[in-house]
Amino acid sequence: MTLDDYRQYCLSFAAVTEELPFGPDTLVFKVAGKIFTIAGLDPFESINLKCDPDRAVELRERYPAVQPGYHMNKKHWNTIAVNGSINNTMLKQWIADSYALILSGLPAKTQEQLRQQKRL
């Protein structure tokens, strides 16, 4: 996955913002102010994704390219090598899963507003 592919895919979700809150080398995507993915920009080698804790462990055991979240809560975040053995289809699904996990934790009113903006 290229950086451009990653950016375009993340921005395709409803109400996503793209920010650089940790400096010019760390790209962050949020929904309703909550982070769902982070990537280093120089170089673009991996992404951090929010993950259900049980699923996070399962993915780490199954795929060598999936590690505990770098600089994140290791129970809830995974770091995935983007140019490794994980194909783009799987990466996109995991990004979507991270977005959905954050979305499910938002207040019902906020979720409904997002659904009205764009079909989820």
GIGI-V566304 format. One record per pair of residues at least 12 apart in sequence whose C-alpha atoms are under 7 Angstrom apart, sorted by sequence separation. I is the first residue (numbers start at 0). J is the second residue. If there is no record, write none. Layout:
i=I j=J
i=I j=J
This chain:
i=16 j=28
i=17 j=29
i=25 j=37
i=26 j=38
i=36 j=48
i=65 j=77
i=66 j=78
i=15 j=28
i=16 j=29
i=25 j=38
i=26 j=39
i=35 j=48
i=36 j=49
i=65 j=78
i=66 j=79
i=15 j=29
i=16 j=30
i=25 j=39
i=26 j=40
i=35 j=49
i=65 j=79
i=15 j=30
i=24 j=39
i=25 j=40
i=64 j=79
i=65 j=80
i=14 j=30
i=24 j=40
i=64 j=80
i=14 j=31
i=24 j=41
i=64 j=83
i=55 j=75
i=64 j=84
i=47 j=68
i=52 j=74
i=55 j=77
i=52 j=75
i=51 j=75
i=50 j=75
i=49 j=75
i=50 j=76
i=49 j=76
i=50 j=77
i=48 j=76
i=49 j=77
i=47 j=76
i=48 j=77
i=47 j=77
i=48 j=78
i=47 j=78
i=46 j=78
i=47 j=79
i=45 j=78
i=46 j=79
i=45 j=79
i=46 j=80
i=45 j=80
i=46 j=81
i=44 j=80
i=45 j=81
i=44 j=81
i=44 j=82
i=2 j=43
i=48 j=94
i=50 j=97
i=49 j=97
i=48 j=97
i=35 j=97
i=35 j=98
i=35 j=101
i=33 j=101
i=0 j=81
i=0 j=82
i=0 j=87
i=14 j=113
i=13 j=113
i=13 j=116
i=13 j=117
